[in-house]
Amino acid sequence: MSRPRERWIDRLRELLERAGFYVATTTGARPSSFDLVARRDSTLLLIKALKNIDALDAEEARRLTELGRLFPATVLVLGQRSGASELEGGVIYTRYGVPIVHEETLREYLEKGLPPFLYASPGGIFARLDGERLRALRLEQGLSLGALAAIAGVSRRAVQLYEEGQGAESGVVARIEAHFDEPLVRPLVLFEPPAPPEEPKEGEEEAPPRSLRPTGDALRDGVFRRLDGLGLEVTVTVRAPFDALARAQEILLTGVGNLRTAARRAELLHGIARVAEGHAMFVVREEVHRTTISGLPILHVAELLRHRGPEELLEAVAEREGA
């Protein structure tokens, strides 16, 4: 990570902490689908920081969205520009279903309680009007759909759609609000909760769980099969600081490898698990003479085989976390 990027992520972390979030970063874990994980009360955020949002491709967006559903957490990308154009404050952009905002938008929301009102869509910048209030004002003034359409510079059908809750181009909104001398734009939800996974369409087969897809690494595949056999729901992750996210009643972030890798990831994994209010562990093949590294429970693969159920495993991990 370059120094300017490090400073930017540190600044984002400080912003979130001032707003009352507990925060962990993935600094040192490269590549990673997210840069910060933050929790305040019931809101859990996974944040990716990209100077140029054009770097977010469909596959990376899919991974980030999947992680959001697994935790579950709200996914948000912080961006500075698209190509040579700076992103505007107060606007929510979207790429592959992932919301993107400028840092200033997040700052205004967290420090001043000012939500964004505008969103980018093909064709320009739009806002959502309070359709019920718009219709009430139109009727109070005895305006027909056509009359208001002439004032706004749009079609009668467009006005009808605005009253039904459809978005309007920002210039149109300005003309309507100027006529009625009243703000009519609805604020947008910045921390949108994760959407549930889509059900397979009729005739389509449900995709097999990732736990059944081999990674090509015998140790990892064996650990994941064992976790699956214990009754945990296991999802193998890609470009994440952990190798799998398993779930029983609580999440269990799982790393697999050697002790050197465990030592390198220990503080990071432990921090993410604490912010997410879950657990983490690292499974190794070497003989181990310590039960934790920087708060991260370390298990020999043979020890994992001795556990007979998810509750027993999670209890053992929790005991070591508190040691």
Secondary structure, DSSP 8 states (H G I E B T S, - for coil): --HHHHHHHHHHHHHHHHTT-EEEE-TT--S-S-SEEEEETTEEEEEEEEEEGGG--HHHHHHHHHHHHHTT-EEEEEEEEETTEE--TTEEEEETTEEEEEHHHHHHHHHH-----EEEETTEEEEEE-HHHHHHHHHHTT--HHHHHHHHTS-HHHHHHHHTT-EEEHHHHHHHHHHHTS--EE---SS----------TT------GGGS--S-HHHHHHHHHHHHTT-EEEE-SSSSSSEEEESSSEEEEEEE-HHHHHHHHHHHHHHHHHTTSEEEEEESS--S-SEETTEEEEEHHHHHH--SHHHHHHHHHHHHT-
